[in-house]
């Protein structure tokens, strides 16, 4: 869970998340879920925030039924596919979400 002040504090990062969501042409529900995931688990280190954005977007697409490739999400955010691959399962677990059945 996060506070409303977290949105203000991390506005710059949320703008990057929105820009990546625009590049991926994601719907509002997926964008909202990704922002919630990011704000609920935002890392302290600025270097990790871009990867956290990518993982949040990827998980939001999985949970929202708008599945995207890890590489596609990584490219939209400007991180490596490995960054997404290393973080998305932990994010699911940390937030109590279930992975979709494939």
C-alpha positions in Angstrom: 0.0 0.0 0.0 1.2 3.5 -0.6 0.3 7.0 0.5 -1.1 9.8 -1.7 2.1 11.7 -1.1 4.0 8.9 -2.8 2.4 9.9 -6.1 3.7 13.4 -5.7 7.2 12.2 -4.6 7.5 9.9 -7.5 5.7 12.0 -10.1 8.7 12.0 -12.4 8.8 8.2 -12.4 5.1 7.9 -12.9 5.5 10.1 -16.0 8.0 7.7 -17.3 5.6 4.8 -16.6 2.9 6.7 -18.6 5.2 7.4 -21.5 6.1 3.7 -21.7 2.5 2.8 -21.4 1.8 5.1 -24.4 4.5 3.4 -26.4 2.9 0.0 -25.6 -0.6 1.4 -26.3 -2.0 0.1 -23.0 -5.5 0.7 -21.8 -6.3 2.7 -18.7 -6.9 -0.2 -16.4 -3.5 -1.7 -17.1 -1.8 1.7 -16.7 -3.6 2.1 -13.3 -2.6 -1.3 -12.1 1.0 -0.7 -13.2 1.2 2.6 -11.3 -0.3 0.9 -8.2 2.2 -1.9 -8.4 5.1 0.6 -8.8 4.0 2.8 -6.0 3.4 -0.1 -3.7 6.9 -1.5 -4.2 9.0 1.5 -5.3 12.7 0.9 -4.6 14.8 3.4 -2.7 17.6 3.4 -5.2 16.9 5.6 -8.3 19.0 3.1 -10.4 16.4 0.4 -9.8 13.3 2.5 -10.4 13.3 2.1 -14.2 13.5 -1.7 -13.9 10.7 -1.5 -11.3 8.6 0.4 -13.8 9.2 -2.2 -16.5 8.4 -5.1 -14.1 5.2 -3.2 -12.9 4.1 -2.7 -16.5 4.8 -6.4 -17.4 2.9 -7.7 -14.4 0.0 -5.4 -15.1 -0.2 -6.6 -18.7 -0.2 -10.2 -17.5 -2.8 -9.7 -14.8 -4.9 -7.4 -17.0 -5.1 -10.0 -19.8 -3.1 -7.8 -22.2 0.0 -10.0 -22.3 3.1 -8.4 -23.8 6.6 -9.9 -24.3 9.2 -9.0 -21.7 11.4 -7.6 -24.5 8.6 -5.4 -25.8 8.0 -3.9 -22.3 11.8 -3.6 -21.7 12.3 -1.7 -24.9 9.4 0.7 -24.1 11.0 1.5 -20.8 14.6 1.5 -21.9 15.9 -1.4 -19.8 17.1 -4.9 -20.7 14.8 -7.8 -21.0 16.8 -9.4 -18.2 15.8 -6.6 -15.9 12.1 -7.5 -16.4 12.8 -11.3 -16.2 14.6 -10.9 -12.9 11.9 -8.9 -11.2 8.5 -9.8 -12.4 8.0 -13.0 -10.4 9.1 -11.3 -7.1 6.8 -8.5 -7.8 3.9 -10.8 -8.2 4.7 -12.6 -5.0 5.3 -9.4 -3.1 2.0 -7.9 -4.1 0.1 -11.1 -3.5 -1.0 -11.5 -7.1 -1.3 -14.8 -8.9 0.4 -15.5 -12.2 -2.1 -16.2 -15.0 -2.5 -19.8 -16.2 -0.8 -20.4 -19.5 
